[in-house]
Amino acid sequence: MEVQIYTTPTCSWCQKLKIWLKKKKISFIEHDITESDKARDDALEKSSQLGVPVIDIDGKIITGFHEKELEKALKE
C-alpha cells in the first residue's frame, strides 16, 4: 500500500493527519505543495481543488482529514 499526502506547512489539518498516520504506524510520502509546482499540480489533478490535505491511498483520493474515510480506505 502506498500513501501519499499533499500538504502545506501552515495547515493544521495536515499536521493532525501526519500525527494520526504516525500513531497508526502507516508510512507515507509527503509532498509540500508550496515547495513544488509538480506537487501542487498533482494535488489539483487528483482532487480538482487546491485545498489540503489531499490523501492518495493506492489511487483512492480523500480531501481533508476524515478519520472514518481514511480507516475505510486503508482497510481496502
MODELLER restraints for C-alpha pairs under 7 A, 6 or more apart:
rsr = mdl.restraints
at = mdl.atoms
rsr.add(forms.Gaussian(group=physical.xy_distance, feature=features.Distance(at['CA:1:A'], at['CA:58:A']), mean=6.11, stdev=0.5))
rsr.add(forms.Gaussian(group=physical.xy_distance, feature=features.Distance(at['CA:2:A'], at['CA:28:A']), mean=6.93, stdev=0.5))
rsr.add(forms.Gaussian(group=physical.xy_distance, feature=features.Distance(at['CA:2:A'], at['CA:57:A']), mean=5.90, stdev=0.5))
rsr.add(forms.Gaussian(group=physical.xy_distance, feature=features.Distance(at['CA:2:A'], at['CA:58:A']), mean=5.41, stdev=0.5))
rsr.add(forms.Gaussian(group=physical.xy_distance, feature=features.Distance(at['CA:3:A'], at['CA:27:A']), mean=6.99, stdev=0.5))
rsr.add(forms.Gaussian(group=physical.xy_distance, feature=features.Distance(at['CA:3:A'], at['CA:28:A']), mean=4.79, stdev=0.5))
rsr.add(forms.Gaussian(group=physical.xy_distance, feature=features.Distance(at['CA:3:A'], at['CA:29:A']), mean=6.30, stdev=0.5))
rsr.add(forms.Gaussian(group=physical.xy_distance, feature=features.Distance(at['CA:3:A'], at['CA:56:A']), mean=5.69, stdev=0.5))
rsr.add(forms.Gaussian(group=physical.xy_distance, feature=features.Distance(at['CA:3:A'], at['CA:57:A']), mean=4.62, stdev=0.5))
rsr.add(forms.Gaussian(group=physical.xy_distance, feature=features.Distance(at['CA:3:A'], at['CA:58:A']), mean=6.51, stdev=0.5))
rsr.add(forms.Gaussian(group=physical.xy_distance, feature=features.Distance(at['CA:4:A'], at['CA:28:A']), mean=5.48, stdev=0.5))
rsr.add(forms.Gaussian(group=physical.xy_distance, feature=features.Distance(at['CA:4:A'], at['CA:29:A']), mean=4.66, stdev=0.5))
rsr.add(forms.Gaussian(group=physical.xy_distance, feature=features.Distance(at['CA:4:A'], at['CA:30:A']), mean=5.88, stdev=0.5))
rsr.add(forms.Gaussian(group=physical.xy_distance, feature=features.Distance(at['CA:4:A'], at['CA:55:A']), mean=5.88, stdev=0.5))
rsr.add(forms.Gaussian(group=physical.xy_distance, feature=features.Distance(at['CA:4:A'], at['CA:56:A']), mean=5.07, stdev=0.5))
rsr.add(forms.Gaussian(group=physical.xy_distance, feature=features.Distance(at['CA:4:A'], at['CA:57:A']), mean=6.58, stdev=0.5))
rsr.add(forms.Gaussian(group=physical.xy_distance, feature=features.Distance(at['CA:5:A'], at['CA:28:A']), mean=6.98, stdev=0.5))
rsr.add(forms.Gaussian(group=physical.xy_distance, feature=features.Distance(at['CA:5:A'], at['CA:29:A']), mean=6.21, stdev=0.5))
rsr.add(forms.Gaussian(group=physical.xy_distance, feature=features.Distance(at['CA:5:A'], at['CA:30:A']), mean=4.93, stdev=0.5))
rsr.add(forms.Gaussian(group=physical.xy_distance, feature=features.Distance(at['CA:5:A'], at['CA:31:A']), mean=6.09, stdev=0.5))
rsr.add(forms.Gaussian(group=physical.xy_distance, feature=features.Distance(at['CA:5:A'], at['CA:53:A']), mean=6.63, stdev=0.5))
rsr.add(forms.Gaussian(group=physical.xy_distance, feature=features.Distance(at['CA:5:A'], at['CA:54:A']), mean=5.68, stdev=0.5))
rsr.add(forms.Gaussian(group=physical.xy_distance, feature=features.Distance(at['CA:5:A'], at['CA:55:A']), mean=4.54, stdev=0.5))
rsr.add(forms.Gaussian(group=physical.xy_distance, feature=features.Distance(at['CA:5:A'], at['CA:56:A']), mean=6.24, stdev=0.5))
rsr.add(forms.Gaussian(group=physical.xy_distance, feature=features.Distance(at['CA:6:A'], at['CA:30:A']), mean=6.02, stdev=0.5))
rsr.add(forms.Gaussian(group=physical.xy_distance, feature=features.Distance(at['CA:6:A'], at['CA:31:A']), mean=4.77, stdev=0.5))
rsr.add(forms.Gaussian(group=physical.xy_distance, feature=features.Distance(at['CA:6:A'], at['CA:32:A']), mean=5.89, stdev=0.5))
rsr.add(forms.Gaussian(group=physical.xy_distance, feature=features.Distance(at['CA:6:A'], at['CA:33:A']), mean=6.35, stdev=0.5))
rsr.add(forms.Gaussian(group=physical.xy_distance, feature=features.Distance(at['CA:6:A'], at['CA:43:A']), mean=6.33, stdev=0.5))
rsr.add(forms.Gaussian(group=physical.xy_distance, feature=features.Distance(at['CA:6:A'], at['CA:52:A']), mean=6.50, stdev=0.5))
rsr.add(forms.Gaussian(group=physical.xy_distance, feature=features.Distance(at['CA:6:A'], at['CA:53:A']), mean=5.50, stdev=0.5))
rsr.add(forms.Gaussian(group=physical.xy_distance, feature=features.Distance(at['CA:6:A'], at['CA:54:A']), mean=5.03, stdev=0.5))
rsr.add(forms.Gaussian(group=physical.xy_distance, feature=features.Distance(at['CA:6:A'], at['CA:55:A']), mean=6.45, stdev=0.5))
rsr.add(forms.Gaussian(group=physical.xy_distance, feature=features.Distance(at['CA:7:A'], at['CA:14:A']), mean=5.80, stdev=0.5))
rsr.add(forms.Gaussian(group=physical.xy_distance, feature=features.Distance(at['CA:7:A'], at['CA:31:A']), mean=6.16, stdev=0.5))
rsr.add(forms.Gaussian(group=physical.xy_distance, feature=features.Distance(at['CA:7:A'], at['CA:32:A']), mean=4.97, stdev=0.5))
rsr.add(forms.Gaussian(group=physical.xy_distance, feature=features.Distance(at['CA:7:A'], at['CA:33:A']), mean=6.04, stdev=0.5))
rsr.add(forms.Gaussian(group=physical.xy_distance, feature=features.Distance(at['CA:7:A'], at['CA:52:A']), mean=5.57, stdev=0.5))
rsr.add(forms.Gaussian(group=physical.xy_distance, feature=features.Distance(at['CA:7:A'], at['CA:53:A']), mean=5.08, stdev=0.5))
rsr.add(forms.Gaussian(group=physical.xy_distance, feature=features.Distance(at['CA:8:A'], at['CA:32:A']), mean=5.34, stdev=0.5))
rsr.add(forms.Gaussian(group=physical.xy_distance, feature=features.Distance(at['CA:8:A'], at['CA:33:A']), mean=6.00, stdev=0.5))
rsr.add(forms.Gaussian(group=physical.xy_distance, feature=features.Distance(at['CA:8:A'], at['CA:34:A']), mean=6.12, stdev=0.5))
rsr.add(forms.Gaussian(group=physical.xy_distance, feature=features.Distance(at['CA:13:A'], at['CA:53:A']), mean=6.88, stdev=0.5))
rsr.add(forms.Gaussian(group=physical.xy_distance, feature=features.Distance(at['CA:13:A'], at['CA:65:A']), mean=6.21, stdev=0.5))
rsr.add(forms.Gaussian(group=physical.xy_distance, feature=features.Distance(at['CA:14:A'], at['CA:52:A']), mean=6.97, stdev=0.5))
rsr.add(forms.Gaussian(group=physical.xy_distance, feature=features.Distance(at['CA:14:A'], at['CA:53:A']), mean=5.37, stdev=0.5))
rsr.add(forms.Gaussian(group=physical.xy_distance, feature=features.Distance(at['CA:17:A'], at['CA:65:A']), mean=6.12, stdev=0.5))
rsr.add(forms.Gaussian(group=physical.xy_distance, feature=features.Distance(at['CA:31:A'], at['CA:39:A']), mean=5.94, stdev=0.5))
rsr.add(forms.Gaussian(group=physical.xy_distance, feature=features.Distance(at['CA:32:A'], at['CA:39:A']), mean=6.77, stdev=0.5))
rsr.add(forms.Gaussian(group=physical.xy_distance, feature=features.Distance(at['CA:33:A'], at['CA:39:A']), mean=5.13, stdev=0.5))
rsr.add(forms.Gaussian(group=physical.xy_distance, feature=features.Distance(at['CA:33:A'], at['CA:40:A']), mean=4.48, stdev=0.5))
rsr.add(forms.Gaussian(group=physical.xy_distance, feature=features.Distance(at['CA:43:A'], at['CA:54:A']), mean=6.46, stdev=0.5))
rsr.add(forms.Gaussian(group=physical.xy_distance, feature=features.Distance(at['CA:44:A'], at['CA:50:A']), mean=5.62, stdev=0.5))
rsr.add(forms.Gaussian(group=physical.xy_distance, feature=features.Distance(at['CA:46:A'], at['CA:61:A']), mean=6.79, stdev=0.5))
rsr.add(forms.Gaussian(group=physical.xy_distance, feature=features.Distance(at['CA:47:A'], at['CA:61:A']), mean=6.82, stdev=0.5))
rsr.add(forms.Gaussian(group=physical.xy_distance, feature=features.Distance(at['CA:47:A'], at['CA:63:A']), mean=6.82, stdev=0.5))
rsr.add(forms.Gaussian(group=physical.xy_distance, feature=features.Distance(at['CA:52:A'], at['CA:63:A']), mean=6.69, stdev=0.5))
rsr.add(forms.Gaussian(group=physical.xy_distance, feature=features.Distance(at['CA:52:A'], at['CA:64:A']), mean=6.16, stdev=0.5))
rsr.add(forms.Gaussian(group=physical.xy_distance, feature=features.Distance(at['CA:53:A'], at['CA:63:A']), mean=5.97, stdev=0.5))
rsr.add(forms.Gaussian(group=physical.xy_distance, feature=features.Distance(at['CA:53:A'], at['CA:64:A']), mean=5.11, stdev=0.5))
rsr.add(forms.Gaussian(group=physical.xy_distance, feature=features.Distance(at['CA:53:A'], at['CA:65:A']), mean=6.85, stdev=0.5))
rsr.add(forms.Gaussian(group=physical.xy_distance, feature=features.Distance(at['CA:54:A'], at['CA:61:A']), mean=6.99, stdev=0.5))
rsr.add(forms.Gaussian(group=physical.xy_distance, feature=features.Distance(at['CA:54:A'], at['CA:62:A']), mean=5.91, stdev=0.5))
rsr.add(forms.Gaussian(group=physical.xy_distance, feature=features.Distance(at['CA:54:A'], at['CA:63:A']), mean=4.56, stdev=0.5))
rsr.add(forms.Gaussian(group=physical.xy_distance, feature=features.Distance(at['CA:54:A'], at['CA:64:A']), mean=6.20, stdev=0.5))
rsr.add(forms.Gaussian(group=physical.xy_distance, feature=features.Distance(at['CA:55:A'], at['CA:61:A']), mean=5.65, stdev=0.5))
rsr.add(forms.Gaussian(group=physical.xy_distance, feature=features.Distance(at['CA:55:A'], at['CA:62:A']), mean=5.06, stdev=0.5))
rsr.add(forms.Gaussian(group=physical.xy_distance, feature=features.Distance(at['CA:55:A'], at['CA:63:A']), mean=6.19, stdev=0.5))
rsr.add(forms.Gaussian(group=physical.xy_distance, feature=features.Distance(at['CA:56:A'], at['CA:62:A']), mean=6.54, stdev=0.5))
rsr.add(forms.Gaussian(group=physical.xy_distance, feature=features.Distance(at['CA:57:A'], at['CA:73:A']), mean=6.89, stdev=0.5))
